[in-house]
Amino acid sequence: MANGIGFQEYMDKKLRNRTLLFLLLAGIVAFVLIKVSGRQPVAKISAVKPFRHNIVSSITSNGKVEPIAPFNIFARLDTSSKRSASAKGRT
């Protein structure tokens, strides 16, 4: 280590060892924090591949998109409307 080259190599190895030690400790700390956090494991979802099959039931329609059950919409305040933006024939 009399000349600068040997010293530089020594410092490079020392820096490399410190970096590897830091990364190892960071990984261990991250693992411990994940285990200690108490989160439940991710729920497993079962999925089925789609396939072609004969139609068993059908619904006849007139082509309009209509709600399954009728519902009323009310305003929160008592008021009246002067104009409604809807097209003729639309319900």
C-alpha positions as CSV (number, residue, x, y, z in Angstrom):
1,M,0.0,0.0,0.0
2,A,3.0,2.3,-0.5
3,N,1.7,3.6,-3.8
4,G,-1.8,5.0,-4.5
5,I,-3.0,2.1,-6.5
6,G,-3.0,-0.4,-3.6
7,F,-4.7,2.0,-1.3
8,Q,-7.4,2.7,-4.0
9,E,-8.1,-1.0,-4.4
10,Y,-8.4,-1.4,-0.6
11,M,-10.9,1.5,-0.4
12,D,-12.9,0.1,-3.3
13,K,-13.2,-3.3,-1.6
14,K,-14.1,-1.6,1.7
15,L,-16.8,0.5,0.0
16,R,-18.1,-2.6,-1.9
17,N,-18.3,-4.6,1.4
18,R,-20.1,-1.8,3.2
19,T,-22.6,-1.4,0.3
20,L,-23.3,-5.2,0.3
21,L,-23.7,-5.2,4.0
22,F,-26.1,-2.2,3.8
23,L,-28.2,-3.9,1.1
24,L,-28.4,-7.1,3.1
25,L,-29.5,-5.3,6.3
26,A,-32.1,-3.3,4.3
27,G,-33.5,-6.6,2.9
28,I,-33.7,-8.2,6.3
29,V,-35.4,-5.0,7.8
30,A,-37.9,-5.0,4.9
31,F,-38.7,-8.7,5.4
32,V,-39.2,-8.2,9.2
33,L,-41.4,-5.1,8.7
34,I,-43.6,-7.0,6.2
35,K,-44.0,-9.9,8.6
36,V,-44.7,-7.7,11.6
37,S,-47.2,-5.5,9.8
38,G,-49.9,-8.1,10.4
39,R,-51.4,-7.8,7.0
40,Q,-53.6,-10.7,6.0
41,P,-52.5,-12.8,3.0
42,V,-54.0,-11.9,-0.4
43,A,-57.3,-13.7,-1.0
44,K,-57.1,-16.3,-3.7
45,I,-59.6,-15.8,-6.5
46,S,-60.9,-18.8,-8.5
47,A,-61.4,-18.1,-12.2
48,V,-63.1,-20.1,-14.8
49,K,-62.2,-20.1,-18.5
50,P,-65.0,-19.0,-20.7
51,F,-66.4,-21.5,-23.2
52,R,-69.1,-21.7,-25.8
53,H,-72.4,-23.3,-24.6
54,N,-76.0,-23.5,-25.7
55,I,-78.2,-20.6,-24.5
56,V,-80.5,-21.9,-21.8
57,S,-82.6,-18.8,-21.1
58,S,-83.2,-15.5,-22.9
59,I,-85.0,-12.2,-22.4
60,T,-87.1,-10.7,-25.1
61,S,-86.9,-6.9,-25.4
62,N,-88.0,-4.1,-27.6
63,G,-84.4,-2.8,-28.1
64,K,-84.5,-0.1,-25.4
65,V,-82.2,-0.1,-22.4
66,E,-84.5,-0.1,-19.4
67,P,-84.0,-0.5,-15.6
68,I,-84.8,-3.8,-14.0
69,A,-87.0,-2.1,-11.4
70,P,-88.6,1.4,-11.7
71,F,-87.4,4.1,-9.3
72,N,-88.2,7.6,-8.5
73,I,-85.7,10.5,-8.1
74,F,-86.5,13.3,-5.7
75,A,-84.7,16.6,-5.1
76,R,-83.4,17.3,-1.6
77,L,-85.1,20.7,-1.6
78,D,-88.7,21.5,-2.6
79,T,-88.3,23.3,-5.9
80,S,-89.7,23.3,-9.4
81,S,-87.9,23.0,-12.7
82,K,-88.5,25.3,-15.7
83,R,-86.8,23.2,-18.3
84,S,-85.7,19.6,-18.8
85,A,-82.9,18.6,-21.2
86,S,-84.3,15.4,-22.8
87,A,-85.0,14.4,-26.4
88,K,-88.5,13.8,-27.7
89,G,-89.7,10.2,-27.1
90,R,-87.0,9.4,-24.6
91,T,-88.1,8.1,-21.2
